[in-house]
Amino acid sequence: MDDPTPSHPQHPWIRGTDLTPAELRAALDSGRIVRVRRNLYLPRPDGIEARAFVSEAHRALLDQLRSESINGVVCLESAAVLHGATPLTPHRTVHLVVGWNAGGMKLGEADQPPFDAPGRVDRRRRLAQRAVARHRYPVPQADIVEIRGMRVTSLERTMEDCARFLEPDRGLAVVDSLIAVAVGASASARPWDRREQIDGLAAATRELVLERLDGRRRERGLRRARAILAAATPWSQSPWESEARRQCLVGGIGAMAPQLPVDAMGVRFYADLGWLTARHILEVDDTMKYRMNSETILQQQGGREDAIRDVGFSISRVAPDELRAPGVLAEHLREALPQSVCETRPVTVLRTRREKRTSRP
C-alpha cells in the first residue's frame, strides 16, 4: 500500500504512533501540533500565529482530500473559507455533506485511545479534533459550485447553512463575512466610498437567503437563522467586531452602527461600532486588523483617538479575550451609555449555549 503521508513544502508531518498517548494529548492541548487526519499531525513552527497555523492545516487537509477525490460537498465554515470569508475561530475540521453510503468513512472517525473511557469533556474534545466531520442533509445540484477543484455549497447556501446550524457567535461572524464577500466589501480598500451601493447589495443578498428560508417549513434552526440574517452586515472588519455587535444585541444594547463615520480635524474616521446620539464609540482591539503595517497603524491610533475625543465622543475599547467572557462587554457599556440605549429588548435567540447556562438563576 502506498504511504498516505502527504508532502508539504513548509512543515514536516508527524505520525501519532510516534508519540505516547500522553505526549500526543499534551501536544494537542498546548497547540504545538494540529490533527490533520487519522494518525497524521502538523507541527507548529516557531513564530507563526496560532490562528494562521490552524488555518494552514485546514487548507492542507482540503488539498489532501481533493487529491484523494473524497466523496462529498464541502459545507458550513469550510465552504465559507473557500468562498473567501473569515470565521470567528480558526478551523481544525473540514465539514462535508455526504450521501448515506459515502465511502471512506474511516477518515472522519476520531482517534480512540484504548487507555480510557471518554467522558463528556473528552468526547467533545475528540469531536473537535476530527479531521473530517460528515453531515447528512440534502443539497441539490443547483446549490453546488466548484472551487479549487472541489464541490462546495454555493455562497447563498453556505450562508443559509451557517445561519441555521452554527452557534450564534460563529454563525453571525461568518455570515457577516460572507455578505461582505458577496457584495464586494471585503475586496475593496475603501468600501465606505460606495456605502449606499454596498448597503443595497447587502439588503438584496439578505432577502435572497431569507426567501430560501421561507421555503423550509418546520425545519431546524429557522428562527436562529432569521435573527442572524436580520443582524448581519457587510461592515464588520473582523469577526470580533461581529461578536461585539452580537453581544450588544444579546445584552439589550441597541442603536449601534457598524463603521460609524466620525469627522474630526478635517479627516473622516470610521469607528468599529458607534452610538451617534450618545456620542460614544467602541473599538475592538483585534490583531487581525493590524496584521499589515501594524506599527504604522498603532502609532496613528493615539492621534486618531485624541481627534475623536476633541469632537465630543467618548471611546471604549475591548479585546477578544474580554469578548470570550459572557456579559463583560454589556456590563461595561451600560456604564458608558445612557440608560435609554441599554433598554432595548434583548435578542435572546442569538445567545450561545454558554450564555444560556450562565443566565439561569
PAROVEX-426089 format. One record per residue (C-alpha): residue number from 1; y, z, x; residue in one letter. Coordinates in steps of 0.05 Angstrom, whole numbers, m for minus. Layout:
// residues N
ATOM  pos      yy      zz      xx  code
ATOM  NUM       Y       Z       X     a
...
// end
This chain:
// residues 361
ATOM  pos      yy      zz      xx  code
ATOM    1       0       0       0     m
ATOM    2      70     m16      25     d
ATOM    3     115      41      47     d
ATOM    4     163      52     m12     p
ATOM    5     216      85      31     t
ATOM    6     278      41      25     p
ATOM    7     322      22      83     s
ATOM    8     394      47      84     h
ATOM    9     448      26     132     p
ATOM   10     481      94     138     q
ATOM   11     433     150     122     h
ATOM   12     360     165     142     p
ATOM   13     314     183      86     w
ATOM   14     276     250      84     i
ATOM   15     208     259      51     r
ATOM   16     198     322      11     g
ATOM   17     129     332      41     t
ATOM   18     162     341     109     d
ATOM   19     192     407      85     l
ATOM   20     163     471      57     t
ATOM   21     177     485     m17     p
ATOM   22     226     540       3     a
ATOM   23     262     495      52     e
ATOM   24     266     439       1     l
ATOM   25     294     484     m53     r
ATOM   26     346     515      m5     a
ATOM   27     369     446      18     a
ATOM   28     376     421     m53     l
ATOM   29     413     483     m77     d
ATOM   30     462     480     m18     s
ATOM   31     477     406     m28     g
ATOM   32     452     387      42     r
ATOM   33     406     336      10     i
ATOM   34     403     299     m56     v
ATOM   35     339     277     m90     r
ATOM   36     338     202     m99     v
ATOM   37     268     195    m126     r
ATOM   38     200     228    m123     r
ATOM   39     188     256     m53     n
ATOM   40     250     219     m26     l
ATOM   41     316     252      m8     y
ATOM   42     382     232      23     l
ATOM   43     413     280      74     p
ATOM   44     488     292      70     r
ATOM   45     524     271     134     p
ATOM   46     578     316     164     d
ATOM   47     648     304     139     g
ATOM   48     631     267      74     i
ATOM   49     658     296       9     e
ATOM   50     604     323     m36     a
ATOM   51     626     281     m96     r
ATOM   52     627     217     m55     a
ATOM   53     558     234     m26     f
ATOM   54     524     244     m93     v
ATOM   55     556     180    m119     s
ATOM   56     529     144     m57     e
ATOM   57     459     170     m72     a
ATOM   58     466     146    m144     h
ATOM   59     486      76    m121     r
ATOM   60     428      76     m71     a
ATOM   61     379      93    m126     l
ATOM   62     407      39    m172     l
ATOM   63     398     m12    m117     d
ATOM   64     327      12    m105     q
ATOM   65     309       8    m179     l
ATOM   66     338     m62    m182     r
ATOM   67     296     m84    m122     s
ATOM   68     234     m56    m156     e
ATOM   69     250     m90    m222     s
ATOM   70     242     m25    m260     i
ATOM   71     239     m37    m335     n
ATOM   72     297     m10    m376     g
ATOM   73     371     m16    m392     v
ATOM   74     420      27    m352     v
ATOM   75     457      72    m401     c
ATOM   76     504     131    m410     l
ATOM   77     543     154    m348     e
ATOM   78     502     109    m303     s
ATOM   79     525      49    m343     a
ATOM   80     596      76    m344     a
ATOM   81     597      77    m268     v
ATOM   82     573       5    m265     l
ATOM   83     629     m14    m312     h
ATOM   84     679      19    m264     g
ATOM   85     690      86    m298     a
ATOM   86     693     154    m265     t
ATOM   87     651     212    m294     p
ATOM   88     673     284    m294     l
ATOM   89     619     304    m245     t
ATOM   90     581     261    m195     p
ATOM   91     514     231    m214     h
ATOM   92     447     252    m187     r
ATOM   93     406     217    m240     t
ATOM   94     401     145    m264     v
ATOM   95     396     140    m340     h
ATOM   96     354      85    m370     l
ATOM   97     337      65    m442     v
ATOM   98     264      44    m441     v
ATOM   99     212      20    m492     g
ATOM  100     157      64    m517     w
ATOM  101     107      31    m470     n
ATOM  102     150      24    m408     a
ATOM  103     113      20    m342     g
ATOM  104     123      61    m281     g
ATOM  105     135     126    m318     m
ATOM  106     118     167    m257     k
ATOM  107     186     151    m227     l
ATOM  108     220     193    m279     g
ATOM  109     178     255    m271     e
ATOM  110     209     316    m238     a
ATOM  111     175     346    m177     d
ATOM  112     130     403    m199     q
ATOM  113     116     451    m141     p
ATOM  114      50     486    m155     p
ATOM  115      71     554    m128     f
ATOM  116     107     580    m191     d
ATOM  117     111     571    m266     a
ATOM  118     181     545    m283     p
ATOM  119     226     588    m326     g
ATOM  120     284     562    m367     r
ATOM  121     333     560    m309     v
ATOM  122     283     527    m262     d
ATOM  123     266     476    m315     r
ATOM  124     339     457    m326     r
ATOM  125     349     452    m251     r
ATOM  126     289     406    m243     r
ATOM  127     311     363    m301     l
ATOM  128     380     356    m268     a
ATOM  129     346     334    m203     q
ATOM  130     306     278    m235     r
ATOM  131     315     211    m202     a
ATOM  132     309     174    m267     v
ATOM  133     320     200    m338     a
ATOM  134     288     156    m390     r
ATOM  135     315     154    m461     h
ATOM  136     284     121    m522     r
ATOM  137     330      93    m575     y
ATOM  138     342      22    m599     p
ATOM  139     391     m22    m561     v
ATOM  140     398     m92    m589     p
ATOM  141     405    m151    m542     q
ATOM  142     477    m160    m564     a
ATOM  143     493     m92    m533     d
ATOM  144     465    m111    m465     i
ATOM  145     503    m143    m407     v
ATOM  146     483    m157    m335     e
ATOM  147     519    m123    m278     i
ATOM  148     497    m129    m205     r
ATOM  149     431    m159    m228     g
ATOM  150     415    m101    m275     m
ATOM  151     412     m98    m350     r
ATOM  152     466     m49    m373     v
ATOM  153     493     m27    m441     t
ATOM  154     558     m63    m458     s
ATOM  155     624     m27    m447     l
ATOM  156     633     m12    m522     e
ATOM  157     560      11    m529     r
ATOM  158     567      54    m467     t
ATOM  159     630      86    m497     m
ATOM  160     594      98    m562     e
ATOM  161     532     129    m530     d
ATOM  162     572     174    m483     c
ATOM  163     615     199    m541     a
ATOM  164     553     214    m583     r
ATOM  165     503     242    m533     f
ATOM  166     541     276    m476     l
ATOM  167     571     345    m476     e
ATOM  168     644     341    m499     p
ATOM  169     673     354    m430     d
ATOM  170     632     299    m398     r
ATOM  171     640     254    m459     g
ATOM  172     716     256    m463     l
ATOM  173     725     246    m388     a
ATOM  174     681     184    m384     v
ATOM  175     707     155    m450     v
ATOM  176     778     163    m425     d
ATOM  177     758     126    m362     s
ATOM  178     721      71    m399     l
ATOM  179     781      58    m444     i
ATOM  180     825      53    m382     a
ATOM  181     776       2    m354     v
ATOM  182     773     m37    m420     a
ATOM  183     849     m44    m424     v
ATOM  184     862     m55    m350     g
ATOM  185     900      10    m339     a
ATOM  186     854      33    m283     s
ATOM  187     862     m31    m243     a
ATOM  188     938     m31    m246     s
ATOM  189     982       1    m193     a
ATOM  190    1036      15    m244     r
ATOM  191    1005      16    m314     p
ATOM  192    1066      53    m341     w
ATOM  193    1107     m12    m335     d
ATOM  194    1067     m41    m393     r
ATOM  195    1054      23    m432     r
ATOM  196    1065      m7    m501     e
ATOM  197    1015     m63    m487     q
ATOM  198     963     m15    m459     i
ATOM  199     971      32    m518     d
ATOM  200     960     m26    m566     g
ATOM  201     897     m49    m530     l
ATOM  202     871      22    m527     a
ATOM  203     881      31    m602     a
ATOM  204     842     m34    m615     a
ATOM  205     786     m12    m568     t
ATOM  206     782      55    m602     r
ATOM  207     780      24    m671     e
ATOM  208     724     m24    m649     l
ATOM  209     680      35    m627     v
ATOM  210     696      74    m690     l
ATOM  211     674      15    m732     e
ATOM  212     608      16    m694     r
ATOM  213     600      90    m711     l
ATOM  214     615      75    m785     d
ATOM  215     553      31    m784     g
ATOM  216     509      91    m768     r
ATOM  217     491     139    m824     r
ATOM  218     465     209    m814     r
ATOM  219     452     198    m740     e
ATOM  220     461     249    m686     r
ATOM  221     528     260    m652     g
ATOM  222     574     222    m700     l
ATOM  223     623     279    m714     r
ATOM  224     630     295    m640     r
ATOM  225     638     221    m623     a
ATOM  226     694     211    m673     r
ATOM  227     730     272    m645     a
ATOM  228     723     247    m574     i
ATOM  229     749     178    m593     l
ATOM  230     808     209    m631     a
ATOM  231     827     248    m568     a
ATOM  232     813     192    m518     a
ATOM  233     869     159    m479     t
ATOM  234     874     108    m422     p
ATOM  235     927     151    m387     w
ATOM  236     884     203    m351     s
ATOM  237     890     191    m277     q
ATOM  238     828     233    m262     s
ATOM  239     770     264    m301     p
ATOM  240     800     333    m291     w
ATOM  241     863     312    m329     e
ATOM  242     817     293    m386     s
ATOM  243     784     362    m381     e
ATOM  244     851     397    m382     a
ATOM  245     870     360    m445     r
ATOM  246     804     376    m478     r
ATOM  247     812     450    m463     q
ATOM  248     882     448    m494     c
ATOM  249     853     417    m558     l
ATOM  250     797     468    m560     v
ATOM  251     846     525    m548     g
ATOM  252     893     504    m604     g
ATOM  253     948     479    m558     i
ATOM  254     975     414    m585     g
ATOM  255    1032     364    m578     a
ATOM  256    1015     348    m506     m
ATOM  257    1030     278    m478     a
ATOM  258     990     248    m420     p
ATOM  259    1032     218    m364     q
ATOM  260    1097     244    m395     l
ATOM  261    1157     207    m365     p
ATOM  262    1210     253    m335     v
ATOM  263    1275     223    m308     d
ATOM  264    1306     263    m252     a
ATOM  265    1355     244    m196     m
ATOM  266    1352     171    m215     g
ATOM  267    1276     168    m209     v
ATOM  268    1224     167    m265     r
ATOM  269    1166     214    m252     f
ATOM  270    1102     218    m293     y
ATOM  271    1072     287    m307     a
ATOM  272     997     293    m316     d
ATOM  273    1008     329    m383     l
ATOM  274    1073     348    m415     g
ATOM  275    1105     381    m476     w
ATOM  276    1173     347    m484     l
ATOM  277    1201     394    m537     t
ATOM  278    1180     455    m496     a
ATOM  279    1205     424    m431     r
ATOM  280    1141     442    m396     h
ATOM  281    1091     401    m355     i
ATOM  282    1022     414    m329     l
ATOM  283     999     384    m263     e
ATOM  284     925     380    m246     v
ATOM  285     911     391    m172     d
ATOM  286     853     343    m164     d
ATOM  287     837     318     m94     t
ATOM  288     811     253    m124     m
ATOM  289     883     233    m138     k
ATOM  290     903     247     m66     y
ATOM  291     847     210     m31     r
ATOM  292     894     154     m10     m
ATOM  293     957     171      30     n
ATOM  294     944     245      16     s
ATOM  295     991     272      68     e
ATOM  296    1049     230      43     t
ATOM  297    1035     248     m29     i
ATOM  298    1031     323     m15     l
ATOM  299    1095     321      27     q
ATOM  300    1132     288     m31     q
ATOM  301    1104     335     m83     q
ATOM  302    1150     393     m67     g
ATOM  303    1213     349     m74     g
ATOM  304    1185     319    m138     r
ATOM  305    1176     387    m170     e
ATOM  306    1245     410    m149     d
ATOM  307    1276     349    m181     a
ATOM  308    1236     360    m246     i
ATOM  309    1257     433    m249     r
ATOM  310    1330     413    m238     d
ATOM  311    1329     375    m304     v
ATOM  312    1303     435    m343     g
ATOM  313    1228     430    m341     f
ATOM  314    1181     487    m321     s
ATOM  315    1116     470    m286     i
ATOM  316    1046     498    m288     s
ATOM  317     990     478    m241     r
ATOM  318     915     482    m250     v
ATOM  319     857     466    m203     a
ATOM  320     787     442    m222     p
ATOM  321     757     510    m204     d
ATOM  322     802     542    m256     e
ATOM  323     782     489    m308     l
ATOM  324     709     508    m297     r
ATOM  325     724     578    m325     a
ATOM  326     727     576    m402     p
ATOM  327     793     599    m432     g
ATOM  328     833     608    m368     v
ATOM  329     878     547    m378     l
ATOM  330     892     562    m451     a
ATOM  331     909     634    m435     e
ATOM  332     957     612    m381     h
ATOM  333     991     560    m425     l
ATOM  334    1001     609    m482     r
ATOM  335    1044     650    m435     e
ATOM  336    1084     589    m414     a
ATOM  337    1093     552    m480     l
ATOM  338    1127     571    m546     p
ATOM  339    1082     602    m598     q
ATOM  340    1091     543    m645     s
ATOM  341    1058     496    m595     v
ATOM  342     998     543    m589     c
ATOM  343     984     548    m664     e
ATOM  344     951     480    m673     t
ATOM  345     883     481    m706     r
ATOM  346     830     483    m651     p
ATOM  347     786     422    m646     v
ATOM  348     722     463    m646     t
ATOM  349     675     403    m645     v
ATOM  350     699     390    m573     l
ATOM  351     673     457    m549     r
ATOM  352     617     456    m499     t
ATOM  353     554     498    m508     r
ATOM  354     580     547    m457     r
ATOM  355     646     554    m494     e
ATOM  356     610     566    m559     k
ATOM  357     569     622    m528     r
ATOM  358     629     656    m497     t
ATOM  359     669     652    m563     s
ATOM  360     616     691    m602     r
ATOM  361     635     763    m620     p
// end
